[in-house]
Amino acid sequence: MTSEQTDVFDYDAELRQHNELFRAAARVGSHDRVLDIGCGTGQSTREAARAAVNGSAVGVDPSARMLERARRLSDGQGLTNIAYQQADAQVHPFPPAHYDLAISRFGTMFFADPVAAFTNIARALRPAARLVLLVWQDRERNEWASAIRQPRPAAMPEPAPPARVPDPFSLADPSITEGTLTAAGFTEVGFTDVREPVYYGPDTATAFDNVLRLWDKELLATLDAATVEQARARLHATLAAHSTDSGVYFDSRAWIVTAHRA
């Protein structure tokens, strides 16, 4: 999912069960200065700000549209110890050794140069400060990824990711991720397995509309009507098969990654 796609998709609702575990792992202290990488519309930043009652939280994201919404939500909730910056965390000149904690909920898989990015983040942390990430495990272990992709028309290619985005599953391999973080100046790297479903809506019809927003409408317009209708029918059937009394869910696997700045 790209930043622009998540502007129209309720990403916070999709990840609501993951978020509870992530918030518990972050353990934001009342005096912490928190840096939230890839904050999107700022749910994790706002939660950090509420916990850091005598500290602060700064959310960083490259999407101006998402940050605009984040600011509106923060203002509406009366949060005064929070700020947002439109920036690329890989190169942004953060104040050195300033933050007590860096967090990211599915916002660090997209760096063009992960070692450079995490090195830059490490510089922003005080010595021994914590890093807490939530990242996807392998695509094959995430039912939602294949379930949304498979019903697409065969003539409709997978969308090319933006140049800055290598892969949403780029931090799935613990050995590679540990090596990246170690090279960037982190120690005590740990992984906790997270298996929680992702949520696409309260019913099949809502989930169908939500997933269609992730399909490329310009590409769909180039295909014949019969092909598109067959794909829509397959998608609807897939979502209906995953509908429960409490909503439409797909299995997923993620890692909570923890580390300390050396």
N, C-alpha and C positions, 0 to 999 in steps of 0.2 A: 504494500500500500504506500502510495506517495503522499507527500504533504498536501497537495491539492486535492487528492481523493478524500483524505480524512477531513477536509474542510466541509464536505457534504455528508460524511458518514459519521455516525455517533460512535467514535472510537472508545470513549469512556464507558459507554454502556456495553460495548463488545467485551471489554476487559475488566468488568467490574469484579469478577471473582479473583482474577490475577492481582488486582490492585490491593485487595485486602492483605494478601501475603506480602506484597512488595512494601506496603506501608509498615507492616510489622517488622520486616527485615531492615528497613531504613533506620528505625529507632531514632528519629529526630529528637534531639535534646532541646530543652527550653532555651538554651543560650547559643545554639548552633547557628552558624552562618552557612546556608545551604546553597549549592549550585545545582540546578536541574538542567541537564543536557537534553536537547531535543524535546522541550517541554510541551510542544503542541499548543492546545488550548488551555493548558496550565492547571489541570486537575491536581497532578502530583506536586506542583509548585505551591498551590493554595493549601494543600494538606500539610506540606512542610512548614509553611508560614504560620498556620494555626498551631502547630506543635512547638515551633520556635518562638514562643511568646516574648522572649527577651532577646531574640536573635533576628534573623532575616532570611529571606529566600529570594533567589534570583533565577528566573527561567530564561533559557536561551534557545532560540529556534530560528531557522532561516526563513520561515514563512511569515510574511507581514500580515496576511489575512488571519492566520491562526492566532497570532499574538494580539491582534486587535480584539478578537473575541475573548482571549484570556484576560486582557485588561478590563473589558466590560464586566466580566464575571467577577473579577477581583474587586472592582469598585462597588459592584452591587452587594458584595458580601462584607464591605467595610474593612477590608484588609489594608493595613497601612505599612506593614513591614515586608512588602513584596514589590518586586520590580521585574520587568521583562526587557530583554535585549534581542534585537534582530541581528543574528551573527552566526557565523560558521565556527563551531567550537574547535575545529582543527587548527585554526589560525588566529582566532580572536585574542587580543592582548588582555587577558584577564589580570587583575591585580595579583602579584606573586604572593604565594604562601598566605592567602587571605581566608580561604574557606575551610570549615571544619568537616564538611561532608559534601561529596558529589554524588548525585543520584541520576538515574535515567531509566525510564520505563519505555523500553523498545525504541530508544532514540540514538543508540550508539552503533548500530549495525551498518550505518550508511556512509562511513568515512572513506574517502578515496585512499588515504594513507593512515590506517589505524594506529600504527606505532607513533607517528607524528601527532595524531590527534590526542591520544591518551597521554603522551609526553606533555603536551600543552595543558591538558587538564591537570596532570600531576603538579605542574608548576604553580597552578592556582591554589593548590591545597597546602595547608600547613603540614609540617612533618608529622607522620603517624595518623593523619586524617584518613577517614574511611571513604571507600568507593563502593556503591551498591547499584548494580545493574540488573535489569530484567531483559533477557534476550531470548529469541526463539531457538529451540533445538532444531534438528534437521527437518527439512521440508517433509520427508517421508514419515516423520512422526507427528505431523500436524495435519489432521484430517481436513481442517478448514481450507488449507491451501489447495489440496487436490479436489475437494468438493466444489469449490468455486471455479477452478480452472477446467475441469473435465467437461462440464456442459457447454462450454463455449463452442461456437461453430468451428469446424475443422479449418475452414478457410480464413479464420480470424487469428492471426499470429499472436503470440504472447507480446504484450506491450514492452517495448524497449525501456529499461529503467533509465532515469536521468543519469547524466554523465557522472555525477557525484555519488551515485548509489550503486555499489557493487552487487549487493544481494541482501535481502532482509534476513537471510540465514547465515550471514558471514561470520557470526560469533558462535555458531552451533557446536563446533568441535572444542571440547575443553582444553585439549593439549595446545591447539593453536591459540586460543584465547589467553590461556595462561602465559604462553610465550610472548604474546603481544603485550600483555600488561607488565610482565617482568621486564621486558626490554624498555618499556615506557617509564619504569621507576617505581613499580608497585611490588609489594611482597604479600605473603600470606593469602594467596589467591585461593578462593574456595567456591564450590558449586553446590547448589541445592536444587534437586529435581522438583519441578512444579508441573503437576498434571491437573489442569482445570479446564473446563469447557469454555469456548468463546460463544458469545451470545449475539444472535443476529436479529432478534425482534420477538415480540410477544406471540406472534402467529405467523403462519406461512406467508400470508399476503404481505405483511410488513417486511419480513425477511427477504422476500422476492424483490420488493422495491429497493431495499437497502443494497442487495448484491448487484442489482442492475446498475446502480450508480457507479459501480466499480468497473463496468464494462465500457469500452471505448465506443461512444455513440457515433463518432465520425466513421470509424471502421465498419460498424454495423450498417450504416447507411449505404455502404458500397456493396452489400451482400443482398441476394435475392430474398424476397419475403418468406418463402418457404423454408429456407435454411435458417433464417433468424427465428422463425416461429418454432421450428424443431428444437433449437437450442434453448429457447425460453421454456418450452415444455419439459425438457430434460432438467433444467435448473429448478423449475417448480416442483417436479417430482422428487428431486434430491432434497430440497428443503422440507417438503412435506414429510419425507421419511425421517427427518430429524426433529420434527415438531413434538413437543411434550406439553403437558398441562401448564407448565411455567414458561414456555417459550421455545424458540428454535436454537439448538445448541450443536456445536461440533467439537470433537475432541481436539486437544492441543497439548503440546509439551514445550516447556520453557525451562530456562535456568535462571535462578537468582545467583548472580556472581558477586562475591564480596572480595575486597582487597584493602590494603593500607598503603598509603604513600610511604616509601622507604624513608 
